[in-house]
Amino acid sequence: MTEPPLITLARWEEHGAIWRTRSITETEAVVELFTCHGELVEALRSDDPELLRYLATHSRSDPD
């Protein structure tokens, strides 16, 4: 079983890495996960309603 996507984002930040929303619709989000140096590691794709609500007001972990 995989962890909930919000836990993944929180864990990513706790380790000093960053994430940014690549795309979001009413039914799906794609979030890019980067190292603390800005290198893309992977993309998280999810239809989790809790994640979609969160991303509606938080599009990235680093300042704009």
C-alpha positions in Angstrom: 0.0 0.0 0.0 1.3 3.4 -0.9 1.2 6.4 1.4 -1.4 9.2 0.8 -0.1 11.9 -1.5 -0.2 14.7 1.1 2.1 12.5 3.3 4.4 12.2 0.4 4.6 16.0 -0.1 5.1 16.5 3.6 7.9 13.9 3.7 9.5 15.5 0.7 9.6 18.9 2.4 10.8 17.4 5.7 13.9 16.2 3.8 14.6 19.6 2.3 13.3 18.8 -1.2 10.7 20.8 -3.1 7.6 20.1 -5.1 5.6 22.1 -7.7 2.3 21.5 -9.3 2.7 20.8 -13.0 -1.0 20.5 -13.7 -4.3 20.3 -11.9 -7.9 19.7 -13.0 -11.0 18.9 -11.1 -10.2 15.2 -11.2 -6.4 14.9 -11.2 -3.1 16.6 -10.3 0.4 16.0 -11.4 3.1 17.3 -8.9 6.8 17.3 -9.8 9.2 16.3 -7.0 12.6 17.9 -7.1 15.8 17.5 -5.1 16.9 20.3 -2.8 19.2 21.4 -5.7 16.3 21.6 -8.1 16.8 18.4 -10.1 13.5 16.7 -11.1 13.3 13.2 -9.6 9.8 12.1 -10.4 6.2 13.2 -11.0 3.4 12.3 -8.6 0.0 11.7 -10.4 -3.1 11.5 -8.2 -6.9 11.8 -8.1 -7.0 12.0 -4.3 -9.7 14.6 -3.4 -7.7 15.7 -0.3 -4.7 16.5 -2.4 -6.8 18.3 -5.0 -8.3 20.5 -2.3 -4.8 21.2 -0.9 -3.3 22.1 -4.2 -6.1 24.5 -5.0 -4.4 26.9 -2.5 -0.8 25.6 -2.4 0.8 25.2 -5.8 4.4 24.7 -4.6 6.5 24.2 -1.6 9.1 26.8 -2.4 8.4 30.5 -2.6 7.2 31.9 -5.9 
